[in-house]
C-alpha cells in the first residue's frame, strides 16, 4: 500500500536530492508520529492536527497512521524562525 499524501507532503517526499545530488531513494526519509512532533514542539496533539488541517504542516497517511515527514517539521520551524526574525526588524 502506498502512503496517501496530504498538504503538499508529496513535494517534500518525492524527487528530492541530497547535497551531493543523490536521489532521495538512497536516503532514509523519516516520518514522525503526531505525538512525537507534539513533544518536539511542546504543544498538544490537537494543535499538531490543527496545523495539518490548516495546511501549515504537511503530513502523510501510511495505512491508517498519520505521520509527519521530518522535512515538513523542519520547514515549519524555518518558517517560524523567519517570521520571528522579520518581527524583530520593525
N, C-alpha and C positions, 0 to 999 in steps of 0.2 A: 504494500500500500504506500503510495506517495504522500508526502505531507501536504496538507491544504494550507496555503499561504494567505495571510491577511495583512492589510495595512502596509503594502509595499515591501514585505519581507522578501519577496522573490528577487528584488533588485539587490538585496544585501547578500542573499544566499547563493544566487546563481551568477555565473560568469565573472567571478572575482579572480583577481590575480594577487600574488604576494609581492613583496618588494623586488624579487628577482624575476618577476614575470611568470612564475609557475602558476598553472591553473589551480583554482580553489580545491579541486578534487584531490590534490596532493596534500592538502592541509586538512586539519580537523576543524570543522565549524561547529563549535559547541553551542548548544541551546540550553537555556536555563529554565528551571521550573519557576512558576509565578511566585511561589513562596520565597525562593532564593533571591529573586530580583527585589522583592519587598524587603528582605533582610538587608541586602546591599544598600538600598536607598533609605532604609529605616522608615518606611511608610507601610500602610496596610495593604493587604492583598486586594481589597476592594479598590483602593486607589490605583494599583497597577492595572487592574481590569478596566478602570475608567480611562486611564491613559491609552490603553489598547483600543477601547471602544471609540475614543475621540480621535484616533489616528495619530497620536503623538508618540506611540511606541509600537513598532511592528512586532508581530507575533506569528507563530505558525502552529497549526494543529498537527500533531503526529498521532494518528489514530484519534483517540478522544482526549488526549492530553494537550493542553495549550502550553507552548514553550516560547521563550523569547531568545532569539539569536543574540550572541554576545555583541555582534556588530550593532544591533539595534539599541542595546543598552548604552554602548559607547557613544553612538550618535546622539541619543537623548542627553547624556551627560555633557557632551561637547556643545550642544545647542544651548543648554542651560548655562554653561560657563561663558559662552559668547554673550548671552543676554545679560548676565551679571556684569561682565566687563563693560558692555555698552552702557549700562545704567550708571556706572562709575564715571563716565566721561562727560556727564552733564555739566 
